[in-house]
Amino acid sequence: MKKYHRVPPEVKEQILRRIKEEGVTVEVAAKDAGVHPTTIYDWLGKGLKGAPTLSELVRLKRQNEELLALVGELTLKNSQAQKKNW
């Protein structure tokens, strides 16, 4: 029987970050982490289909807040410009 070892989420995130951001190949990342490359490919596949990671959610939330602030500023300026033209 095969033994299965659960990889901690923080280690998984670190491996995936190295691949996505640093351009490390799956094979090199797998060898460094002691994980089979197929496992990493599974993670990558699930990441594409599944929910965004926590870091992606935080980044998107921050970006959304910045965009909402910008829309608010532009709306206010537009409203003030319309009042001047009346």
Long-range contacts (C-beta under 8 A, 24 or more apart in sequence): 7-33, 7-35, 7-39, 12-43, 13-53, 13-55, 15-40, 15-43, 16-40, 16-43, 16-44, 16-47, 19-44
